[in-house]
Amino acid sequence: MKRVVLASLAAFAMCATCATTATTATAADLGRALPTKAPEYVPPMYSWTGFYLGINGGGGWGTSSFSAPFTTGSFDTSGGVVGGTIGYNWQTGPVVFGLEGDIDWSGIRGDTICAPLTSCETRNDWLGTFRGRLGYAANMFMPYITGGLAVGNIKTNIPGFGSSDETNAGWTIGAGLETKIAGPWSAKIEYLFVDLGRGDSVLGSDAKFRTNLVRAGVNYRFW
């Protein structure tokens, strides 16, 4: 009987040891973290909302014409422009609404023969626009369309007969692409068609002024 009791106690001790080992192994397995994949980094979307100031420059080419008594027909004009820009954008989702104004010095001019030994000249010395912009934000890139008011002078000169300088209001329409370049800085390139209508010239004549502008610019944004 004594041997049976001792054998039973030995068997119980062995089972207890096995259970403890199994429990310890299971706890160790549970404590060991399973490998997981790190979440993919998604860079924050660039926001176009805010106020900005900038500079722009480029060139223009177009046409002018004088009406009677100095009828010229259409002739070419061309020259450079450079100036400053101010604007504000509101972004909702990928859609960007904006208002932008600029004022440029202009050297756009042209002339043609309009009478024997006489030339008729048209010049534009300054040009400003105030436009709405509608853009699509593709993160750091924003293509846009734009249009609104154009204001500038139409200066005419006919040697021997006189000259005039008149400020005219007209319209402009165009499109462009703007992109972030570093920190608060962005760069753009745009095309505008500008029509200032007709300005009074010499002896009751008037001069038409239309031009195409291609400009590049750099803007600094204030968030």
Steps between C-alpha positions, in 0.01 A plus 500: 500500500783733588655445156171581328467829690858599420453419130180707490673797662790476251259489205309803634822694541602425142160615366521822702847568360379439142201732550722774640741470205213510248345803672835681504557426129151618408544823698835558331343447158222745579748761622701483181369773263403384154677688220284778351549720191560868573222729365582658167602868527259733327637855462258781594313666214625845401247774574459790258282705738644835602629841407804545273725762341721451196683631198444420134666565167478397139405634161207594283416503132186613327343747260389860477323707236403863439164610366434793262635751418826305559379156396777246534352156504639253754870513592712305747601602852738331743709561813579393855308532827604479867316575822343387827216267600263476798236235561301268726388138459225294663529121467213255552593142421698508176329818377678835547323835464714812483515872438818648353613848399819621337655816362779489241730740325456434129718564199254367242502717188476501124475738204414509132484745211165681506567796264780601263822522703294467819480213748225423751624354830315325781658442843389342823700627801314324783251219532301369796251218545253394768388143445322204649681165495358147505755226559526127562741405780699187412698525827798724413378580145206721410386558141250786479288716273464874559318805371379846591578871466799648317605866527785678324597797292493532122754757390500611136735722305485637146807719433401845382138455607516434874470227761259376765508286814172346622423248775261229384314219675453170319502129574736203524477121500760227525640193676809396692679249719634567851718267709658498846879528484629537862339592831253787445627564145317405182567564132259544211481545125190640331352626175259794480317656208436870566267735310506868603259606228557829316660814640460850357784603272589803293244711304206284605665173402516212747738210552415140587727301735499122546784289634597148603705470819720213614633556851690305763477589867607414853263537799559502876208361702387611847309221681 
